[in-house]
Structure formats: structure tokens, C-alpha cells
Amino acid sequence: MKATMRQSVDGVTHIVERAPAHSHSAAGGLKVKFYWSDALVWYMRAIAWLWVAKGLFNWALVLGAFTRFGDFASLARPLQGSIVFFAAVDPLAAVGLWLATPWGGVLWLLCASIETVSPALGVRGAASGTVGVVINAALVAVYFFLTWRAGQERM
């Protein structure tokens, strides 16, 4: 959305918003405006819900709520460390994503990249596996696409 300032004859300054290039006509003749920045915010909020669930799942593993995954104390030390790290950092990233803050996106990208790289560093330190790597890569790719489109919208 671009806005320009116009000054009238009597000296009053008005902000005039220009319509975006992407507008679709809905039923009834109403104009529905599509903004990529709004899509990015809603995407970040959807990811925030996923990361809250992921953080709670990690806390449940630490506290022993899921016995079918084994006793937390008997897991390998690198796996214990990664579970505790994500149990602490994932909820923080979720809060930052929900608020659509830059630090939330950075913290989430840090978590996603660490979780994506950890299977390559060793099987004992990875809780996500191949499916987690693919899901994280897809989520990050969509995030970068939406960020790029929202940045183009501002120009």
C-alpha cells in the first residue's frame, strides 16, 4: 500500500492511499484488496501455532508424558540436549512469530535451520528426521517467498 500526502488549497494536508495492484472483485460488487504483507502476518501466526505445539511436545518429552518415546533420562545426551533446547526456544519463537516481530522471524529461522541441519550432524542428536527436514525447508521457502512479495508491495 502506498500513500501520498496532498495539500489542499486551504492548507490542510490529507493522506491519500493508492489502491494496490492486486485487487479482486467479490460477489456483490465489493472490492477485496489482497496485500502480501497481510498474508505474511497470517502465515507467521499459523507457524506460531505449530511452534507452540512443537514446544509443548518437547516439554512433554522432557517431563515424561509420552512414555512410548522412551524415558527422557535414557535417551542419548545429544538428543536430550536438542529436545531441551527446542523446548525452551520454540515457545519464544512462537511468541515472536505471533507478534510478527523481526526477532520472532529470526529466532524461528534459527530453530528451523538448526533442526534441518541436525540430522546431518548425527543421528543421535536429531529428533525430527527426514520428514522434519523437508517440512522445515518447505516452511522456510514459503516464508521467504511471502517476505519477498511483501517487500515488493512496499516499493
C-alpha positions as CSV (number, residue, x, y, z in Angstrom):
1,M,0.0,0.0,0.0
2,K,1.4,3.4,-1.0
3,A,0.2,6.6,0.5
4,T,0.9,10.1,-0.7
5,M,0.4,13.4,1.0
6,R,-1.7,16.0,-0.7
7,Q,-2.2,19.6,0.5
8,S,-5.5,21.3,-0.3
9,V,-6.0,25.0,-1.2
10,D,-6.8,25.9,2.4
11,G,-3.5,24.4,3.7
12,V,-4.9,21.1,5.1
13,T,-2.8,18.1,4.4
14,H,-4.5,14.8,3.6
15,I,-3.0,11.4,3.2
16,V,-4.3,9.7,0.1
17,E,-3.9,6.0,-0.2
18,R,-3.4,4.4,-3.6
19,A,-5.1,1.1,-4.3
20,P,-2.7,-1.8,-4.6
21,A,-2.1,-3.5,-7.9
22,H,-3.8,-6.7,-6.7
23,S,-7.5,-6.2,-6.1
24,H,-10.2,-8.7,-6.8
25,S,-13.9,-8.1,-7.2
26,A,-16.0,-10.2,-4.9
27,A,-19.7,-11.0,-5.1
28,G,-21.9,-8.0,-4.7
29,G,-19.5,-5.6,-6.3
30,L,-17.4,-5.2,-3.2
31,K,-13.7,-4.7,-3.7
32,V,-11.5,-7.1,-1.8
33,K,-7.9,-5.9,-1.6
34,F,-5.1,-8.5,-1.3
35,Y,-1.9,-7.5,0.5
36,W,1.1,-9.8,0.6
37,S,2.1,-8.2,3.9
38,D,-1.2,-9.4,5.4
39,A,-0.6,-12.9,4.0
40,L,2.9,-12.9,5.6
41,V,1.4,-11.9,9.0
42,W,-1.2,-14.6,8.9
43,Y,1.4,-17.2,7.7
44,M,3.6,-16.2,10.7
45,R,0.7,-16.6,13.0
46,A,-0.1,-20.1,11.6
47,I,3.5,-21.1,12.1
48,A,3.4,-19.7,15.6
49,W,0.6,-22.2,16.4
50,L,2.7,-25.0,15.0
51,W,5.7,-23.9,17.0
52,V,3.7,-23.6,20.3
53,A,2.6,-27.2,19.7
54,K,6.1,-28.3,18.9
55,G,7.4,-26.6,22.1
56,L,4.7,-28.2,24.2
57,F,5.5,-31.6,22.7
58,N,9.2,-31.2,23.6
59,W,8.2,-30.2,27.1
60,A,6.0,-33.3,27.3
61,L,9.0,-35.4,26.3
62,V,11.2,-33.8,29.0
63,L,8.5,-34.3,31.6
64,G,7.9,-37.9,30.6
65,A,4.3,-37.5,29.4
66,F,4.9,-39.7,26.3
67,T,6.2,-43.0,27.6
68,R,6.1,-44.6,24.2
69,F,9.0,-42.4,23.1
70,G,11.0,-43.8,26.0
71,D,12.3,-42.4,29.2
72,F,13.9,-39.0,28.7
73,A,16.8,-39.9,31.0
74,S,17.7,-42.9,29.0
75,L,17.9,-41.1,25.7
76,A,21.3,-40.2,24.2
77,R,22.8,-37.0,25.6
78,P,22.9,-35.1,22.3
79,L,19.2,-35.9,21.7
80,Q,18.4,-34.8,25.3
81,G,20.2,-31.5,24.6
82,S,18.4,-30.8,21.4
83,I,15.0,-31.6,23.0
84,V,15.7,-29.3,25.9
85,F,17.0,-26.5,23.6
86,F,13.8,-26.7,21.4
87,A,11.6,-26.9,24.4
88,A,13.0,-23.6,25.6
89,V,13.4,-21.8,22.3
90,D,10.4,-22.9,20.3
91,P,7.8,-21.1,22.5
92,L,9.9,-17.9,22.4
93,A,10.0,-18.1,18.6
94,A,6.2,-18.7,18.5
95,V,5.6,-15.6,20.6
96,G,7.8,-13.6,18.2
97,L,6.0,-15.0,15.2
98,W,2.6,-14.3,16.6
99,L,3.6,-10.7,17.2
100,A,5.1,-10.6,13.7
101,T,8.3,-9.1,15.0
102,P,11.6,-9.3,13.2
103,W,13.3,-11.1,16.1
104,G,10.5,-13.7,16.0
105,G,11.2,-14.5,12.4
106,V,14.9,-14.6,13.0
107,L,14.5,-16.9,16.0
108,W,12.2,-19.2,14.1
109,L,14.6,-19.3,11.2
110,L,17.4,-20.2,13.6
111,C,15.3,-23.0,15.1
112,A,14.3,-24.3,11.7
113,S,17.8,-24.2,10.3
114,I,19.3,-26.0,13.4
115,E,16.6,-28.6,13.2
116,T,17.2,-29.0,9.5
117,V,21.0,-29.4,9.8
118,S,21.0,-31.6,13.0
119,P,20.3,-34.9,11.2
120,A,23.3,-34.3,9.0
121,L,25.5,-33.8,12.2
122,G,24.5,-37.1,13.7
123,V,21.5,-39.4,14.1
124,R,21.8,-39.4,17.8
125,G,21.2,-35.6,18.0
126,A,18.2,-35.4,15.6
127,A,14.6,-35.8,16.7
128,S,13.0,-34.7,13.5
129,G,14.3,-37.0,10.9
130,T,13.9,-36.6,7.1
131,V,10.3,-35.6,7.3
132,G,11.1,-32.8,9.7
133,V,13.9,-31.6,7.3
134,V,11.5,-31.5,4.3
135,I,8.7,-29.7,6.3
136,N,11.1,-27.1,7.7
137,A,12.6,-26.5,4.3
138,A,9.2,-26.0,2.8
139,L,8.0,-23.7,5.6
140,V,11.1,-21.6,5.2
141,A,10.8,-21.4,1.5
142,V,7.2,-20.1,1.7
143,Y,8.3,-17.6,4.4
144,F,11.0,-16.2,2.1
145,F,8.6,-16.0,-0.8
146,L,6.0,-14.1,1.2
147,T,8.6,-11.8,2.7
148,W,9.9,-11.1,-0.9
149,R,6.4,-10.4,-2.2
150,A,5.6,-8.2,0.8
151,G,8.8,-6.2,0.2
152,Q,7.9,-5.8,-3.5
153,E,4.5,-4.5,-2.4
154,R,6.1,-1.7,-0.4
155,M,8.0,-0.3,-3.4
